[in-house]
Amino acid sequence: MKRLIFIFFALVFSTNACFAGVAEYKGVGQASYSGWLDKDEKLAAETAALEAALEGWISENHDSHYANYLQVKDDMNSHIRDFIIKYVVLDSEKDSGTKRFKVVVRATINETKVLSYLVNKGEQSSAAEQAYLTFVFVARELESVNSQHEKTNAISDTNTKRIEKSGSDSHRELSETNTNSTTTNSKETRYNDQRIWRVSTANEINVAIGDVFTDANYLVIDADLLEEETSYLLDVENFIRDYEQGNDVTAQTRREALKGLKSLDDPIDYLAIGTLDIDEQLQDEVTGNIKVPVSVTAQILAIHKRGAAVAKVGPVQYFGLGPTAIVAKNNALKLAAEDVAKQLVAKLSAKNIR
């Protein structure tokens, strides 16, 4: 029996589930039927709704992966239930006149599995086409904020002269007031607050980012190993000093790093840089654990295209939980580093950049 399946791209409902790696989203789908509505036709409508839920969730929450999703959409739909932990039919409607059956489902999506699949199944290159990539990502904690301002108060000088007269014909008083006033307007000049960061590299960051780029078929070289080869034009300490004072590296640091990487006998193709800013710890109201926010900003520079930024992400905020502040911070850094690397890979893949 032939069936037509209709998929509705649904953005009706989206929420993060109560634990990491899982998300919920609503989808609407329908299928045609002939004769009596049977079990297979109901299942076909539910499958269409699951497909709509997955596409809607990726589009709304992971737009950087959407181009990759379109490339493998048919493949994912062919085994859609592998990516769905469970689902609930919220509503259904049978239209006997048009012979169509429509359902609304709430799907619990395996976020970790979906994103891993998209990264691995995006555009994969052969070993001969692998690109070299190095990266410098730092963790930062705010150490101090220096505020400077200059203030001038208003000054007013007034001089008043009073003349009094009296006469026999009448009793009167004549007053004349002569006022000379000089006023200096109130003026306040405030300079931008200067934030001083405590900056360091972290093993959790390097491992998480390196693993993602390696899985995406890039040849990842530790930046520290390239310092001597570039005659220290690429110097990780320069990046750290720049990030202590601001949110980006200076033109000189960037220029020297690009020059050094380009001069190598076997040149590096891409340089990824970014910061993971650690905010003040909180207490999670649900679990009672420590919760640490981390905000990430990152970009990838193409060495052979004058350092053009070919992918940018952020700022994006993540949270790490743990029984202690150290554990929560490490979890937040690992989660943030891993996810931002996946977003960068997805953006490169979507542009067919290697």
C-alpha positions as CSV (number, residue, x, y, z in Angstrom):
1,M,0.0,0.0,0.0
2,K,1.4,3.4,-1.0
3,R,1.7,6.1,1.6
4,L,2.5,9.7,1.5
5,I,4.4,11.1,4.5
6,F,4.3,14.7,5.4
7,I,6.8,16.3,7.7
8,F,6.1,19.6,9.4
9,F,9.1,21.7,10.6
10,A,8.0,22.3,14.1
11,L,9.4,25.0,16.5
12,V,6.6,24.7,19.0
13,F,8.4,23.6,22.0
14,S,12.1,23.4,23.0
15,T,13.7,22.9,26.4
16,N,16.8,21.4,27.9
17,A,16.2,18.2,29.8
18,C,17.3,17.9,33.4
19,F,20.6,16.2,32.6
20,A,23.4,16.9,30.2
21,G,23.4,15.3,26.7
22,V,19.6,15.2,26.5
23,A,17.1,17.7,25.0
24,E,13.4,17.7,24.3
25,Y,11.6,19.1,21.3
26,K,8.1,18.9,19.8
27,G,7.4,17.7,16.2
28,V,4.3,17.4,14.1
29,G,4.0,14.8,11.3
30,Q,1.3,13.2,9.3
31,A,0.8,10.2,6.9
32,S,-1.9,9.4,4.4
33,Y,-4.0,6.2,4.6
34,S,-6.5,4.3,2.6
35,G,-9.3,2.2,4.0
36,W,-9.0,1.7,7.7
37,L,-6.2,3.5,9.6
38,D,-3.8,0.7,10.7
39,K,-0.9,0.5,13.1
40,D,1.8,0.9,10.3
41,E,0.2,4.2,9.1
42,K,0.1,5.5,12.7
43,L,3.7,4.6,13.1
44,A,4.6,6.4,9.8
45,A,3.0,9.6,11.1
46,E,5.0,9.3,14.4
47,T,8.2,8.7,12.4
48,A,7.5,11.9,10.4
49,A,6.9,13.8,13.6
50,L,10.2,12.5,15.1
51,E,12.1,13.6,11.9
52,A,10.5,17.1,12.2
53,A,11.4,17.3,15.9
54,L,15.1,16.5,15.2
55,E,15.4,19.0,12.4
56,G,13.7,21.7,14.3
57,W,15.9,21.1,17.4
58,I,19.1,21.2,15.3
59,S,18.0,24.3,13.5
60,E,17.1,26.2,16.6
61,N,19.7,25.1,19.0
62,H,22.7,24.1,16.9
63,D,22.5,26.2,13.7
64,S,26.2,25.8,13.1
65,H,25.6,22.1,12.5
66,Y,22.6,22.6,10.3
67,A,24.4,22.6,7.0
68,N,26.0,19.3,7.9
69,Y,22.7,17.9,9.0
70,L,21.2,18.7,5.5
71,Q,24.0,16.6,4.0
72,V,23.2,13.5,6.0
73,K,19.5,14.2,6.7
74,D,18.2,11.2,4.6
75,D,20.7,8.9,6.3
76,M,19.6,10.0,9.8
77,N,16.0,9.8,9.0
78,S,16.4,6.2,7.8
79,H,17.2,5.2,11.4
80,I,15.7,8.2,13.3
81,R,14.9,6.2,16.4
82,D,18.6,5.6,17.0
83,F,18.8,9.3,18.0
84,I,15.6,9.4,20.1
85,I,15.7,8.1,23.6
86,K,11.9,8.1,24.0
87,Y,8.9,10.0,22.8
88,V,5.3,10.7,23.9
89,V,2.3,11.3,21.6
90,L,0.7,14.5,22.8
91,D,-2.1,14.7,20.3
92,S,-3.5,13.0,17.3
93,E,-6.1,13.8,14.6
94,K,-7.7,11.6,11.9
95,D,-9.2,13.4,8.9
96,S,-11.5,10.9,7.3
97,G,-12.3,13.3,4.4
98,T,-8.7,13.7,3.3
99,K,-7.5,10.3,4.6
100,R,-4.7,11.8,6.6
101,F,-3.6,11.1,10.2
102,K,-1.7,13.8,12.1
103,V,0.2,13.4,15.4
104,V,2.1,15.7,17.7
105,V,5.0,14.2,19.7
106,R,7.4,15.3,22.3
107,A,10.8,13.7,21.6
108,T,13.7,13.2,24.0
109,I,16.7,13.6,21.8
110,N,20.1,12.1,22.5
111,E,22.0,15.3,22.0
112,T,25.5,13.8,22.5
113,K,24.9,11.1,19.9
114,V,23.4,13.5,17.4
115,L,26.2,16.1,17.6
116,S,28.9,13.4,17.5
117,Y,27.3,11.9,14.4
118,L,27.1,15.3,12.7
119,V,30.7,16.1,13.4
120,N,31.9,12.7,12.2
121,K,29.6,12.4,9.2
122,G,30.0,16.0,8.0
123,E,32.4,16.5,5.1
124,Q,35.2,14.0,5.7
125,S,38.5,14.3,3.9
126,S,40.9,11.7,2.9
127,A,44.3,11.4,4.7
128,A,46.0,13.1,1.7
129,E,43.8,16.1,2.1
130,Q,44.2,16.5,5.9
131,A,45.0,20.0,7.0
132,Y,47.4,21.0,9.8
133,L,45.9,22.9,12.7
134,T,47.3,24.3,15.9
135,F,45.5,26.2,18.6
136,V,46.0,28.5,21.6
137,F,43.1,28.5,24.1
138,V,43.4,30.0,27.5
139,A,41.3,29.9,30.7
140,R,40.8,33.3,32.4
141,E,39.6,34.3,35.8
142,L,39.0,38.0,36.6
143,E,41.6,39.2,39.1
144,S,40.8,42.9,39.3
145,V,39.1,45.9,37.7
146,N,40.8,49.2,37.6
147,S,38.4,52.2,37.3
148,Q,39.7,55.7,36.7
149,H,37.6,58.9,36.5
150,E,38.1,62.6,36.6
151,K,35.4,64.9,38.0
152,T,35.0,68.8,38.0
153,N,32.4,70.3,40.2
154,A,30.2,73.3,39.2
155,I,31.4,76.7,40.6
156,S,29.1,79.7,40.7
157,D,30.2,83.3,41.7
158,T,27.4,85.9,42.2
159,N,27.9,89.6,43.2
160,T,24.8,91.5,44.4
161,K,24.6,95.3,45.1
162,R,21.6,96.8,47.0
163,I,20.7,100.6,47.1
164,E,18.2,102.0,49.5
165,K,16.5,105.5,49.4
166,S,13.8,107.3,51.5
167,G,12.1,110.7,51.0
168,S,9.8,113.0,53.0
169,D,7.0,112.8,50.4
170,S,6.8,109.2,50.5
171,H,8.2,106.3,52.3
172,R,9.6,103.9,49.8
173,E,12.6,101.7,49.2
174,L,14.4,101.3,45.9
175,S,16.5,98.3,45.4
176,E,18.8,97.6,42.5
177,T,20.5,94.3,42.1
178,N,23.5,93.9,39.9
179,T,24.5,90.3,39.5
180,N,27.6,89.0,37.9
181,S,27.7,85.2,37.7
182,T,30.4,82.9,36.5
183,T,29.5,79.3,36.2
184,T,31.7,76.3,35.4
185,N,29.6,73.4,34.2
186,S,29.7,70.1,36.1
187,K,31.8,67.7,34.0
188,E,32.7,64.1,34.7
189,T,35.0,62.1,32.5
190,R,35.2,58.4,33.0
191,Y,37.7,56.1,31.4
192,N,36.8,52.5,30.5
193,D,37.3,50.0,33.2
194,Q,40.5,48.0,32.8
195,R,40.0,44.3,33.5
196,I,43.0,42.4,34.7
197,W,42.7,38.6,34.1
198,R,44.6,35.7,35.6
199,V,45.4,33.6,32.5
200,S,46.6,30.1,32.1
201,T,46.5,27.2,29.8
202,A,44.6,24.1,31.1
203,N,45.1,20.4,30.3
204,E,41.3,19.9,30.2
205,I,41.0,22.5,27.5
206,N,43.9,21.2,25.3
207,V,42.7,17.5,25.5
208,A,39.1,18.3,24.7
209,I,39.8,20.6,21.8
210,G,42.6,18.4,20.4
211,D,40.3,15.3,20.5
212,V,37.5,17.1,18.6
213,F,39.8,18.4,15.8
214,T,41.5,15.1,15.5
215,D,38.2,13.2,15.2
216,A,37.3,15.7,12.5
217,N,40.4,14.5,10.5
218,Y,42.7,17.5,11.2
219,L,46.3,17.0,11.9
220,V,46.6,18.7,15.3
221,I,50.1,20.0,16.4
222,D,50.6,21.3,19.9
223,A,51.4,25.0,19.8
224,D,54.2,24.7,22.3
225,L,56.0,22.3,19.9
226,L,56.0,24.9,17.2
227,E,57.5,27.7,19.1
228,E,61.2,26.8,18.5
229,E,60.4,25.9,14.8
230,T,59.0,29.4,14.2
231,S,62.0,31.0,16.0
232,Y,59.5,32.0,18.7
233,L,57.5,34.1,16.4
234,L,54.7,31.9,17.7
235,D,55.0,32.3,21.4
236,V,52.2,31.1,23.7
237,E,53.4,33.5,26.4
238,N,52.6,36.4,24.1
239,F,49.0,35.2,23.8
240,I,48.7,34.9,27.6
241,R,50.1,38.4,28.2
242,D,47.6,39.9,25.6
243,Y,44.7,38.0,27.1
244,E,45.6,39.3,30.6
245,Q,44.8,42.8,29.4
246,G,41.9,42.4,26.9
247,N,39.6,40.1,24.9
248,D,41.8,39.7,21.8
249,V,45.5,39.3,20.9
250,T,47.4,42.4,19.7
251,A,48.1,42.9,16.0
252,Q,51.8,42.3,16.7
253,T,51.2,39.0,18.4
254,R,48.8,37.9,15.6
255,R,51.1,39.1,12.8
256,E,54.2,37.4,14.2
257,A,52.4,34.1,14.9
258,L,51.0,34.0,11.3
259,K,54.4,34.9,9.9
260,G,56.1,32.1,11.9
261,L,53.6,29.5,11.0
262,K,53.6,30.3,7.3
263,S,57.4,30.1,7.2
264,L,57.6,26.5,8.2
265,D,58.8,23.9,5.7
266,D,55.6,22.0,6.3
267,P,53.3,25.0,7.0
268,I,50.3,25.0,9.3
269,D,47.0,25.7,7.6
270,Y,44.9,27.0,10.5
271,L,45.4,28.7,13.9
272,A,42.5,28.4,16.4
273,I,42.5,30.9,19.3
274,G,40.1,31.7,22.0
275,T,39.3,32.4,25.7
276,L,37.3,30.5,28.3
277,D,36.3,33.1,30.9
278,I,35.4,31.6,34.3
279,D,32.8,33.5,36.3
280,E,31.9,33.4,39.9
281,Q,30.7,30.1,41.3
282,L,27.1,29.6,42.2
283,Q,25.1,26.9,44.0
284,D,22.8,24.7,41.9
285,E,19.3,24.9,43.5
286,V,18.4,21.4,42.3
287,T,21.4,19.3,43.3
288,G,23.1,21.6,45.8
289,N,26.4,21.2,43.9
290,I,28.7,24.0,43.0
291,K,27.9,25.4,39.6
292,V,30.6,27.3,37.6
293,P,29.7,29.4,34.5
294,V,32.2,29.6,31.7
295,S,31.9,32.0,28.7
296,V,33.7,31.1,25.5
297,T,34.8,33.1,22.5
298,A,36.8,31.5,19.7
299,Q,37.9,31.8,16.1
300,I,39.9,30.1,13.4
301,L,42.4,32.0,11.3
302,A,43.5,30.8,7.8
303,I,47.3,31.0,7.8
304,H,47.6,31.2,3.9
305,K,44.8,33.7,3.6
306,R,46.4,36.5,5.5
307,G,45.0,35.3,8.8
308,A,41.4,35.7,7.7
309,A,38.9,34.5,10.3
310,V,37.1,31.6,8.6
311,A,35.0,30.6,11.6
312,K,33.9,32.4,14.7
313,V,31.9,31.2,17.8
314,G,30.7,33.1,20.8
315,P,30.4,34.4,23.3
316,V,28.6,31.2,24.4
317,Q,28.0,30.4,28.1
318,Y,28.3,26.9,29.7
319,F,27.9,25.6,33.2
320,G,29.8,22.9,35.0
321,L,28.6,21.1,38.1
322,G,30.6,19.3,40.8
323,P,30.8,18.7,44.6
324,T,33.7,21.2,44.8
325,A,34.6,24.4,43.1
326,I,37.6,22.8,41.4
327,V,35.7,19.8,40.0
328,A,32.9,22.1,38.8
329,K,35.4,24.4,37.1
330,N,37.2,21.5,35.4
331,N,33.9,20.1,34.2
332,A,32.8,23.5,32.9
333,L,36.1,24.0,31.0
334,K,36.0,20.5,29.5
335,L,32.3,20.9,28.4
336,A,32.9,24.4,27.0
337,A,36.1,23.5,25.1
338,E,34.6,20.4,23.6
339,D,31.4,22.0,22.4
340,V,33.1,25.2,21.0
341,A,35.5,23.0,19.0
342,K,32.6,21.1,17.6
343,Q,30.9,24.3,16.5
344,L,34.1,25.5,14.8
345,V,34.5,22.2,13.0
346,A,30.9,22.4,11.9
347,K,31.3,25.9,10.5
348,L,34.4,24.9,8.5
349,S,32.7,21.8,7.2
350,A,29.6,23.8,6.2
351,K,31.8,26.1,4.1
352,N,33.7,23.1,2.6
353,I,36.9,24.5,4.1
354,R,39.9,22.3,4.7
